Amino acid sequence: MLNLSFRRKELRFFVLLLCLGLLSMQVKGQSHVKDFSLSDGQKVLFLGNSITYAGQYVAMTESLFLSSHPKRKPQFINSGLPSETVSGLSEPNHADGKFPRPCLFDRLDNVLDKIKPEVVFVCYGMNDGIYLPFDAIRFEAYKNGIIRLHKRLVDQGVKRILWMTPPVHDDPQLRLNGYNKVLDRYAEWLIGYTKMQSWEIIDLHFPMRRYLEAGIEKDAQFKLAADGVHPGELGHWLMAKEIVQHLMPDFPIESTWDDNLRNQPKLRQLYTLVLKRQTMMKDAWLTYTGHKRPGLSKGIPIEDASKAYAAIQDEIQALGF
């Protein structure tokens, strides 16, 4: 009887040690993510569709990061491609039949091999349901694309992957009762799956949806995107705000982008230079890494772009950043 009691105590002690060990591993993992910071020369890649290609939210994020970390000089690289998906799907007669939607995986190897990013932000979903009612087969194609992309990024050795839910969709007639219902399901799955896998996730979709709902309640004509898809400056700010709050939770930011610019005079100059640099570099990088999407501007050679990048960097440094 004494021996059995001793064995029970021994077993409880072993279980306690195991629990403490698992807790320690979890805390260390969380600490690693929290302590990870962008450093000089580190390449930070943004993958996405036309919303990412538009670039305002990327430039806003970079500007606020540089303003809060003036001694660090990571390289933010916008590699968003209009019309792109991770699902590999395309609706019939896309772009009036001129070309099917491009798929990220057709260019991904070149992008990763030529850029060699250490940090990657990913924002897909808007195009992946191809603007049709919810369909289980299309949903599986999106989920499989996300999982495949994660494996490829891990195999590449990317140190930090930040997943982002798709922005809100505002149907011109049905408003939030249209295609956005599909994106609600895509965003819910991405949030749930990433948390289950302990991946890093930034939710853009539901904060934007709540903002749009509140705006419509005050003014039935309120919109974040004139065409329902591509957000204007306010929509891009709502995206950047969520990213900045995730990366730098203690960094003070204003509720609107205009207020940030008004209250920080140097930020306006910084943003102008960052947006100028991003606009030039995104086409240079897309041309250098290659893609199948017709109709985009051809970027200048990457060697010339690198020189122009350095020249703008000198202007940014002269501002104190």
Short mmCIF file of the C-alpha atoms (twelve columns), coordinates in Angstrom:
data_MODEL
# 
_entry.id   MODEL 
# 
loop_
_atom_site.group_PDB 
_atom_site.id 
_atom_site.type_symbol 
_atom_site.label_atom_id 
_atom_site.label_alt_id 
_atom_site.label_comp_id 
_atom_site.label_asym_id 
_atom_site.label_seq_id 
_atom_site.Cartn_x 
_atom_site.Cartn_y 
_atom_site.Cartn_z 
_atom_site.pdbx_PDB_model_num 
ATOM 1   C CA . MET A 1   0.000   0.000  0.000   1 
ATOM 2   C CA . LEU A 2   2.848   2.335  0.877   1 
ATOM 3   C CA . ASN A 3   4.579   1.447  -2.372  1 
ATOM 4   C CA . LEU A 4   1.401   2.255  -4.378  1 
ATOM 5   C CA . SER A 5   1.068   5.637  -2.625  1 
ATOM 6   C CA . PHE A 6   4.690   6.395  -3.428  1 
ATOM 7   C CA . ARG A 7   4.167   5.506  -7.102  1 
ATOM 8   C CA . ARG A 8   1.144   7.798  -7.283  1 
ATOM 9   C CA . LYS A 9   3.162   10.685 -5.849  1 
ATOM 10  C CA . GLU A 10  5.967   9.893  -8.269  1 
ATOM 11  C CA . LEU A 11  3.515   9.905  -11.188 1 
ATOM 12  C CA . ARG A 12  1.991   13.238 -10.094 1 
ATOM 13  C CA . PHE A 13  5.477   14.723 -9.811  1 
ATOM 14  C CA . PHE A 14  6.331   13.490 -13.320 1 
ATOM 15  C CA . VAL A 15  3.111   14.975 -14.757 1 
ATOM 16  C CA . LEU A 16  3.865   18.284 -12.992 1 
ATOM 17  C CA . LEU A 17  7.363   18.377 -14.512 1 
ATOM 18  C CA . LEU A 18  5.925   17.600 -17.940 1 
ATOM 19  C CA . CYS A 19  3.352   20.412 -17.646 1 
ATOM 20  C CA . LEU A 20  5.996   22.872 -16.495 1 
ATOM 21  C CA . GLY A 21  8.192   21.853 -19.399 1 
ATOM 22  C CA . LEU A 22  5.409   22.366 -21.927 1 
ATOM 23  C CA . LEU A 23  4.521   25.715 -20.364 1 
ATOM 24  C CA . SER A 24  8.153   26.786 -20.553 1 
ATOM 25  C CA . MET A 25  8.317   25.833 -24.232 1 
ATOM 26  C CA . GLN A 26  5.115   27.789 -24.921 1 
ATOM 27  C CA . VAL A 27  6.347   30.892 -23.090 1 
ATOM 28  C CA . LYS A 28  9.680   30.720 -24.905 1 
ATOM 29  C CA . GLY A 29  7.890   30.445 -28.241 1 
ATOM 30  C CA . GLN A 30  5.677   33.426 -27.462 1 
ATOM 31  C CA . SER A 31  8.652   35.408 -26.208 1 
ATOM 32  C CA . HIS A 32  10.548  34.669 -29.415 1 
ATOM 33  C CA . VAL A 33  7.708   36.128 -31.506 1 
ATOM 34  C CA . LYS A 34  7.301   39.128 -29.217 1 
ATOM 35  C CA . ASP A 35  11.016  39.912 -29.108 1 
ATOM 36  C CA . PHE A 36  11.547  39.501 -32.862 1 
ATOM 37  C CA . SER A 37  12.313  42.933 -34.305 1 
ATOM 38  C CA . LEU A 38  13.147  44.225 -37.758 1 
ATOM 39  C CA . SER A 39  16.786  45.139 -38.218 1 
ATOM 40  C CA . ASP A 40  19.036  46.889 -40.746 1 
ATOM 41  C CA . GLY A 41  18.930  45.391 -44.221 1 
ATOM 42  C CA . GLN A 42  16.309  42.810 -43.297 1 
ATOM 43  C CA . LYS A 43  13.981  42.133 -46.231 1 
ATOM 44  C CA . VAL A 44  10.298  42.374 -45.326 1 
ATOM 45  C CA . LEU A 45  8.127   41.027 -48.145 1 
ATOM 46  C CA . PHE A 46  4.421   41.737 -48.692 1 
ATOM 47  C CA . LEU A 47  2.548   39.191 -50.819 1 
ATOM 48  C CA . GLY A 48  -0.986  39.916 -51.950 1 
ATOM 49  C CA . ASN A 49  -3.266  41.049 -54.762 1 
ATOM 50  C CA . SER A 50  -4.182  44.461 -56.177 1 
ATOM 51  C CA . ILE A 51  -4.919  45.895 -52.726 1 
ATOM 52  C CA . THR A 52  -1.357  45.176 -51.657 1 
ATOM 53  C CA . TYR A 53  -0.042  46.336 -55.039 1 
ATOM 54  C CA . ALA A 54  -1.815  49.703 -54.520 1 
ATOM 55  C CA . GLY A 55  0.599   50.007 -51.645 1 
ATOM 56  C CA . GLN A 56  -0.720  52.705 -49.327 1 
ATOM 57  C CA . TYR A 57  -1.080  50.406 -46.332 1 
ATOM 58  C CA . VAL A 58  2.436   49.051 -46.906 1 
ATOM 59  C CA . ALA A 59  3.891   52.575 -47.102 1 
ATOM 60  C CA . MET A 60  1.932   53.694 -44.031 1 
ATOM 61  C CA . THR A 61  3.202   50.692 -42.068 1 
ATOM 62  C CA . GLU A 62  6.791   51.290 -43.149 1 
ATOM 63  C CA . SER A 63  6.574   55.012 -42.365 1 
ATOM 64  C CA . LEU A 64  5.268   54.440 -38.844 1 
ATOM 65  C CA . PHE A 65  7.862   51.733 -38.218 1 
ATOM 66  C CA . LEU A 66  10.695  54.024 -39.367 1 
ATOM 67  C CA . SER A 67  9.351   56.910 -37.298 1 
ATOM 68  C CA . SER A 68  9.365   54.733 -34.180 1 
ATOM 69  C CA . HIS A 69  12.697  53.011 -34.948 1 
ATOM 70  C CA . PRO A 70  14.778  55.707 -36.701 1 
ATOM 71  C CA . LYS A 71  18.046  53.791 -36.343 1 
ATOM 72  C CA . ARG A 72  16.773  50.640 -38.062 1 
ATOM 73  C CA . LYS A 73  16.616  50.322 -41.834 1 
ATOM 74  C CA . PRO A 74  14.764  47.179 -42.912 1 
ATOM 75  C CA . GLN A 75  13.782  46.950 -46.576 1 
ATOM 76  C CA . PHE A 76  10.018  46.763 -47.099 1 
ATOM 77  C CA . ILE A 77  9.298   45.064 -50.440 1 
ATOM 78  C CA . ASN A 78  5.840   45.222 -52.003 1 
ATOM 79  C CA . SER A 79  5.260   42.224 -54.279 1 
ATOM 80  C CA . GLY A 80  1.493   42.427 -54.557 1 
ATOM 81  C CA . LEU A 81  0.127   41.422 -57.972 1 
ATOM 82  C CA . PRO A 82  -3.297  42.595 -59.204 1 
ATOM 83  C CA . SER A 83  -5.916  39.860 -59.783 1 
ATOM 84  C CA . GLU A 84  -3.794  37.208 -58.040 1 
ATOM 85  C CA . THR A 85  -5.015  34.249 -55.973 1 
ATOM 86  C CA . VAL A 86  -3.529  31.414 -53.918 1 
ATOM 87  C CA . SER A 87  -6.400  29.140 -54.958 1 
ATOM 88  C CA . GLY A 88  -5.434  29.024 -58.640 1 
ATOM 89  C CA . LEU A 89  -9.054  29.777 -59.594 1 
ATOM 90  C CA . SER A 90  -10.415 32.238 -62.120 1 
ATOM 91  C CA . GLU A 91  -13.978 33.164 -63.021 1 
ATOM 92  C CA . PRO A 92  -15.197 32.691 -66.611 1 
ATOM 93  C CA . ASN A 93  -14.380 35.614 -68.876 1 
ATOM 94  C CA . HIS A 94  -12.132 37.298 -66.305 1 
ATOM 95  C CA . ALA A 95  -10.928 40.714 -67.536 1 
ATOM 96  C CA . ASP A 96  -13.333 40.391 -70.487 1 
ATOM 97  C CA . GLY A 97  -11.572 37.200 -71.488 1 
ATOM 98  C CA . LYS A 98  -8.149  38.821 -71.856 1 
ATOM 99  C CA . PHE A 99  -6.412  36.621 -69.282 1 
ATOM 100 C CA . PRO A 100 -7.217  34.290 -66.378 1 
ATOM 101 C CA . ARG A 101 -6.365  35.309 -62.838 1 
ATOM 102 C CA . PRO A 102 -2.678  34.756 -62.097 1 
ATOM 103 C CA . CYS A 103 -1.769  32.317 -59.331 1 
ATOM 104 C CA . LEU A 104 0.934   33.145 -56.789 1 
ATOM 105 C CA . PHE A 105 2.556   29.730 -57.167 1 
ATOM 106 C CA . ASP A 106 3.444   30.489 -60.793 1 
ATOM 107 C CA . ARG A 107 5.940   33.117 -59.574 1 
ATOM 108 C CA . LEU A 108 6.580   32.258 -55.940 1 
ATOM 109 C CA . ASP A 109 9.850   30.355 -56.387 1 
ATOM 110 C CA . ASN A 110 11.399  33.250 -58.325 1 
ATOM 111 C CA . VAL A 111 10.179  35.788 -55.769 1 
ATOM 112 C CA . LEU A 112 11.630  33.888 -52.825 1 
ATOM 113 C CA . ASP A 113 14.872  32.875 -54.528 1 
ATOM 114 C CA . LYS A 114 15.643  36.360 -55.849 1 
ATOM 115 C CA . ILE A 115 14.470  38.412 -52.864 1 
ATOM 116 C CA . LYS A 116 15.314  35.991 -50.017 1 
ATOM 117 C CA . PRO A 117 12.992  37.624 -47.458 1 
ATOM 118 C CA . GLU A 118 13.336  37.043 -43.739 1 
ATOM 119 C CA . VAL A 119 9.843   38.334 -42.889 1 
ATOM 120 C CA . VAL A 120 6.733   37.809 -45.049 1 
ATOM 121 C CA . PHE A 121 3.270   39.381 -44.727 1 
ATOM 122 C CA . VAL A 122 0.530   37.511 -46.630 1 
ATOM 123 C CA . CYS A 123 -2.879  38.909 -47.609 1 
ATOM 124 C CA . TYR A 124 -5.083  36.816 -49.922 1 
ATOM 125 C CA . GLY A 125 -8.725  35.835 -50.100 1 
ATOM 126 C CA . MET A 126 -10.419 38.764 -51.833 1 
ATOM 127 C CA . ASN A 127 -10.056 37.179 -55.281 1 
ATOM 128 C CA . ASP A 128 -9.983  33.545 -54.195 1 
ATOM 129 C CA . GLY A 129 -13.757 33.125 -54.025 1 
ATOM 130 C CA . ILE A 130 -13.837 34.688 -57.540 1 
ATOM 131 C CA . TYR A 131 -16.763 36.955 -56.535 1 
ATOM 132 C CA . LEU A 132 -19.316 34.126 -56.635 1 
ATOM 133 C CA . PRO A 133 -21.534 32.723 -53.866 1 
ATOM 134 C CA . PHE A 134 -19.877 30.401 -51.362 1 
ATOM 135 C CA . ASP A 135 -18.796 27.052 -52.768 1 
ATOM 136 C CA . ALA A 136 -17.123 24.254 -50.801 1 
ATOM 137 C CA . ILE A 137 -14.785 23.293 -53.658 1 
ATOM 138 C CA . ARG A 138 -13.556 26.869 -54.079 1 
ATOM 139 C CA . PHE A 139 -13.163 27.131 -50.313 1 
ATOM 140 C CA . GLU A 140 -10.966 24.008 -50.261 1 
ATOM 141 C CA . ALA A 141 -8.813  25.453 -53.045 1 
ATOM 142 C CA . TYR A 142 -8.228  28.583 -50.943 1 
ATOM 143 C CA . LYS A 143 -7.424  26.582 -47.801 1 
ATOM 144 C CA . ASN A 144 -5.052  24.295 -49.688 1 
ATOM 145 C CA . GLY A 145 -3.317  27.329 -51.185 1 
ATOM 146 C CA . ILE A 146 -2.741  28.858 -47.756 1 
ATOM 147 C CA . ILE A 147 -1.366  25.600 -46.334 1 
ATOM 148 C CA . ARG A 148 0.849   25.064 -49.384 1 
ATOM 149 C CA . LEU A 149 2.164   28.615 -49.132 1 
ATOM 150 C CA . HIS A 150 3.041   28.219 -45.472 1 
ATOM 151 C CA . LYS A 151 5.058   25.077 -46.208 1 
ATOM 152 C CA . ARG A 152 6.927   26.785 -49.039 1 
ATOM 153 C CA . LEU A 153 7.793   29.806 -46.871 1 
ATOM 154 C CA . VAL A 154 8.989   27.575 -44.025 1 
ATOM 155 C CA . ASP A 155 11.066  25.482 -46.436 1 
ATOM 156 C CA . GLN A 156 12.599  28.718 -47.741 1 
ATOM 157 C CA . GLY A 157 13.743  29.567 -44.222 1 
ATOM 158 C CA . VAL A 158 11.536  32.622 -43.672 1 
ATOM 159 C CA . LYS A 159 11.952  33.614 -40.030 1 
ATOM 160 C CA . ARG A 160 8.570   35.232 -39.474 1 
ATOM 161 C CA . ILE A 161 5.303   34.785 -41.397 1 
ATOM 162 C CA . LEU A 162 2.396   37.122 -40.673 1 
ATOM 163 C CA . TRP A 163 -0.964  36.064 -42.107 1 
ATOM 164 C CA . MET A 164 -3.629  38.687 -42.727 1 
ATOM 165 C CA . THR A 165 -7.340  38.151 -43.316 1 
ATOM 166 C CA . PRO A 166 -8.761  39.689 -46.511 1 
ATOM 167 C CA . PRO A 167 -10.181 43.223 -46.338 1 
ATOM 168 C CA . VAL A 168 -13.932 43.744 -46.254 1 
ATOM 169 C CA . HIS A 169 -15.964 43.591 -49.496 1 
ATOM 170 C CA . ASP A 170 -18.765 46.125 -50.009 1 
ATOM 171 C CA . ASP A 171 -21.126 45.058 -52.784 1 
ATOM 172 C CA . PRO A 172 -22.548 48.112 -54.633 1 
ATOM 173 C CA . GLN A 173 -26.092 46.754 -54.312 1 
ATOM 174 C CA . LEU A 174 -26.099 44.130 -51.556 1 
ATOM 175 C CA . ARG A 175 -23.460 45.852 -49.435 1 
ATOM 176 C CA . LEU A 176 -22.280 43.460 -46.672 1 
ATOM 177 C CA . ASN A 177 -24.905 40.863 -47.599 1 
ATOM 178 C CA . GLY A 178 -23.176 40.048 -50.871 1 
ATOM 179 C CA . TYR A 179 -19.742 38.553 -51.557 1 
ATOM 180 C CA . ASN A 180 -18.519 39.694 -48.150 1 
ATOM 181 C CA . LYS A 181 -20.378 36.743 -46.635 1 
ATOM 182 C CA . VAL A 182 -17.931 34.503 -48.486 1 
ATOM 183 C CA . LEU A 183 -15.002 36.516 -47.146 1 
ATOM 184 C CA . ASP A 184 -16.446 36.279 -43.634 1 
ATOM 185 C CA . ARG A 185 -16.117 32.499 -43.866 1 
ATOM 186 C CA . TYR A 186 -12.637 32.669 -45.387 1 
ATOM 187 C CA . ALA A 187 -11.489 35.052 -42.639 1 
ATOM 188 C CA . GLU A 188 -13.070 32.954 -39.870 1 
ATOM 189 C CA . TRP A 189 -11.299 29.857 -41.157 1 
ATOM 190 C CA . LEU A 190 -7.934  31.629 -41.454 1 
ATOM 191 C CA . ILE A 191 -8.175  33.002 -37.915 1 
ATOM 192 C CA . GLY A 192 -9.162  29.617 -36.498 1 
ATOM 193 C CA . TYR A 193 -6.627  27.616 -38.491 1 
ATOM 194 C CA . THR A 194 -3.681  29.898 -37.798 1 
ATOM 195 C CA . LYS A 195 -4.430  29.896 -34.081 1 
ATOM 196 C CA . MET A 196 -4.720  26.111 -34.087 1 
ATOM 197 C CA . GLN A 197 -1.338  25.890 -35.831 1 
ATOM 198 C CA . SER A 198 0.195   28.639 -33.628 1 
ATOM 199 C CA . TRP A 199 0.825   30.788 -36.691 1 
ATOM 200 C CA . GLU A 200 0.902   34.570 -36.399 1 
ATOM 201 C CA . ILE A 201 -2.313  36.245 -37.563 1 
ATOM 202 C CA . ILE A 202 -3.447  39.857 -38.013 1 
ATOM 203 C CA . ASP A 203 -7.186  40.256 -38.530 1 
ATOM 204 C CA . LEU A 204 -7.949  43.030 -41.022 1 
ATOM 205 C CA . HIS A 205 -11.356 41.789 -42.135 1 
ATOM 206 C CA . PHE A 206 -13.565 42.050 -39.090 1 
ATOM 207 C CA . PRO A 207 -12.240 45.422 -37.796 1 
ATOM 208 C CA . MET A 208 -12.850 46.832 -41.295 1 
ATOM 209 C CA . ARG A 209 -16.307 45.259 -41.395 1 
ATOM 210 C CA . ARG A 210 -17.208 46.778 -38.023 1 
ATOM 211 C CA . TYR A 211 -15.956 50.186 -39.175 1 
ATOM 212 C CA . LEU A 212 -18.003 49.935 -42.384 1 
ATOM 213 C CA . GLU A 213 -21.109 48.831 -40.488 1 
ATOM 214 C CA . ALA A 214 -20.795 51.805 -38.126 1 
ATOM 215 C CA . GLY A 215 -20.309 54.157 -41.072 1 
ATOM 216 C CA . ILE A 216 -23.364 52.818 -42.914 1 
ATOM 217 C CA . GLU A 217 -25.447 53.174 -39.758 1 
ATOM 218 C CA . LYS A 218 -24.657 56.899 -39.699 1 
ATOM 219 C CA . ASP A 219 -24.775 57.395 -43.477 1 
ATOM 220 C CA . ALA A 220 -26.298 54.828 -45.825 1 
ATOM 221 C CA . GLN A 221 -23.995 56.020 -48.621 1 
ATOM 222 C CA . PHE A 222 -20.771 55.530 -46.622 1 
ATOM 223 C CA . LYS A 223 -18.130 53.416 -48.389 1 
ATOM 224 C CA . LEU A 224 -14.565 52.279 -47.804 1 
ATOM 225 C CA . ALA A 225 -14.149 51.231 -51.439 1 
ATOM 226 C CA . ALA A 226 -15.871 53.008 -54.317 1 
ATOM 227 C CA . ASP A 227 -15.961 49.789 -56.376 1 
ATOM 228 C CA . GLY A 228 -16.575 47.569 -53.362 1 
ATOM 229 C CA . VAL A 229 -13.140 45.936 -53.620 1 
ATOM 230 C CA . HIS A 230 -10.274 48.428 -53.624 1 
ATOM 231 C CA . PRO A 231 -10.205 50.567 -50.461 1 
ATOM 232 C CA . GLY A 232 -9.320  54.240 -50.573 1 
ATOM 233 C CA . GLU A 233 -6.906  55.946 -48.199 1 
ATOM 234 C CA . LEU A 234 -9.183  55.412 -45.187 1 
ATOM 235 C CA . GLY A 235 -9.438  51.682 -45.875 1 
ATOM 236 C CA . HIS A 236 -5.677  51.385 -46.298 1 
ATOM 237 C CA . TRP A 237 -5.211  53.227 -43.007 1 
ATOM 238 C CA . LEU A 238 -7.539  50.788 -41.228 1 
ATOM 239 C CA . MET A 239 -5.346  47.966 -42.557 1 
ATOM 240 C CA . ALA A 240 -2.082  49.662 -41.587 1 
ATOM 241 C CA . LYS A 241 -3.461  50.491 -38.148 1 
ATOM 242 C CA . GLU A 242 -4.145  46.825 -37.365 1 
ATOM 243 C CA . ILE A 243 -0.658  45.844 -38.552 1 
ATOM 244 C CA . VAL A 244 1.102   48.574 -36.570 1 
ATOM 245 C CA . GLN A 245 -0.871  47.799 -33.418 1 
ATOM 246 C CA . HIS A 246 0.104   44.144 -33.800 1 
ATOM 247 C CA . LEU A 247 3.786   44.875 -34.388 1 
ATOM 248 C CA . MET A 248 4.110   47.729 -31.913 1 
ATOM 249 C CA . PRO A 249 1.237   47.525 -29.402 1 
ATOM 250 C CA . ASP A 250 2.668   50.334 -27.247 1 
ATOM 251 C CA . PHE A 251 3.264   52.754 -30.131 1 
ATOM 252 C CA . PRO A 252 0.817   55.701 -29.943 1 
ATOM 253 C CA . ILE A 253 -1.174  56.239 -33.138 1 
ATOM 254 C CA . GLU A 254 -4.120  58.482 -33.974 1 
ATOM 255 C CA . SER A 255 -7.515  57.245 -35.126 1 
ATOM 256 C CA . THR A 256 -7.112  58.670 -38.656 1 
ATOM 257 C CA . TRP A 257 -4.143  58.865 -41.006 1 
ATOM 258 C CA . ASP A 258 -4.646  62.611 -41.445 1 
ATOM 259 C CA . ASP A 259 -4.380  63.084 -37.673 1 
ATOM 260 C CA . ASN A 260 -1.101  61.169 -37.637 1 
ATOM 261 C CA . LEU A 261 0.297   63.371 -40.407 1 
ATOM 262 C CA . ARG A 262 -1.024  66.564 -38.791 1 
ATOM 263 C CA . ASN A 263 0.441   65.790 -35.375 1 
ATOM 264 C CA . GLN A 264 3.823   64.650 -36.694 1 
ATOM 265 C CA . PRO A 265 5.044   67.121 -39.358 1 
ATOM 266 C CA . LYS A 266 8.071   65.009 -40.242 1 
ATOM 267 C CA . LEU A 267 5.877   61.947 -40.755 1 
ATOM 268 C CA . ARG A 268 4.199   63.624 -43.740 1 
ATOM 269 C CA . GLN A 269 7.590   64.180 -45.402 1 
ATOM 270 C CA . LEU A 270 8.677   60.670 -44.516 1 
ATOM 271 C CA . TYR A 271 5.494   59.113 -45.914 1 
ATOM 272 C CA . THR A 272 5.850   61.050 -49.172 1 
ATOM 273 C CA . LEU A 273 9.344   59.657 -49.666 1 
ATOM 274 C CA . VAL A 274 8.435   56.118 -48.600 1 
ATOM 275 C CA . LEU A 275 5.400   56.018 -50.913 1 
ATOM 276 C CA . LYS A 276 7.508   57.360 -53.794 1 
ATOM 277 C CA . ARG A 277 10.126  54.687 -53.159 1 
ATOM 278 C CA . GLN A 278 7.548   51.917 -52.778 1 
ATOM 279 C CA . THR A 279 5.803   52.925 -56.014 1 
ATOM 280 C CA . MET A 280 9.055   52.727 -57.964 1 
ATOM 281 C CA . MET A 281 10.372  49.565 -56.337 1 
ATOM 282 C CA . LYS A 282 7.228   47.414 -56.611 1 
ATOM 283 C CA . ASP A 283 7.295   47.520 -60.418 1 
ATOM 284 C CA . ALA A 284 11.065  46.987 -60.451 1 
ATOM 285 C CA . TRP A 285 10.744  43.917 -58.210 1 
ATOM 286 C CA . LEU A 286 7.783   42.489 -60.160 1 
ATOM 287 C CA . THR A 287 9.668   42.856 -63.442 1 
ATOM 288 C CA . TYR A 288 12.839  41.384 -61.947 1 
ATOM 289 C CA . THR A 289 11.129  38.370 -60.366 1 
ATOM 290 C CA . GLY A 290 8.655   37.857 -63.231 1 
ATOM 291 C CA . HIS A 291 4.906   37.247 -63.461 1 
ATOM 292 C CA . LYS A 292 2.211   36.289 -65.978 1 
ATOM 293 C CA . ARG A 293 -0.166  39.199 -65.401 1 
ATOM 294 C CA . PRO A 294 -0.424  41.443 -68.511 1 
ATOM 295 C CA . GLY A 295 -1.087  45.165 -68.425 1 
ATOM 296 C CA . LEU A 296 1.323   46.233 -65.663 1 
ATOM 297 C CA . SER A 297 3.955   48.920 -65.964 1 
ATOM 298 C CA . LYS A 298 7.423   47.599 -66.703 1 
ATOM 299 C CA . GLY A 299 9.774   48.399 -63.869 1 
ATOM 300 C CA . ILE A 300 13.229  49.874 -64.270 1 
ATOM 301 C CA . PRO A 301 16.179  47.434 -64.037 1 
ATOM 302 C CA . ILE A 302 16.747  46.325 -60.452 1 
ATOM 303 C CA . GLU A 303 20.310  47.723 -60.471 1 
ATOM 304 C CA . ASP A 304 18.997  51.199 -61.367 1 
ATOM 305 C CA . ALA A 305 16.161  50.819 -58.873 1 
ATOM 306 C CA . SER A 306 18.660  49.975 -56.117 1 
ATOM 307 C CA . LYS A 307 20.554  53.198 -56.820 1 
ATOM 308 C CA . ALA A 308 17.337  55.223 -56.757 1 
ATOM 309 C CA . TYR A 309 16.372  53.453 -53.520 1 
ATOM 310 C CA . ALA A 310 19.671  54.498 -51.934 1 
ATOM 311 C CA . ALA A 311 19.195  58.102 -53.082 1 
ATOM 312 C CA . ILE A 312 15.743  58.283 -51.466 1 
ATOM 313 C CA . GLN A 313 17.194  56.640 -48.369 1 
ATOM 314 C CA . ASP A 314 19.642  59.548 -48.108 1 
ATOM 315 C CA . GLU A 315 16.682  61.956 -48.168 1 
ATOM 316 C CA . ILE A 316 14.938  59.926 -45.466 1 
ATOM 317 C CA . GLN A 317 18.092  59.941 -43.351 1 
ATOM 318 C CA . ALA A 318 18.357  63.698 -43.743 1 
ATOM 319 C CA . LEU A 319 14.927  63.924 -42.048 1 
ATOM 320 C CA . GLY A 320 16.344  62.070 -39.074 1 
ATOM 321 C CA . PHE A 321 14.992  58.599 -39.889 1 
# 
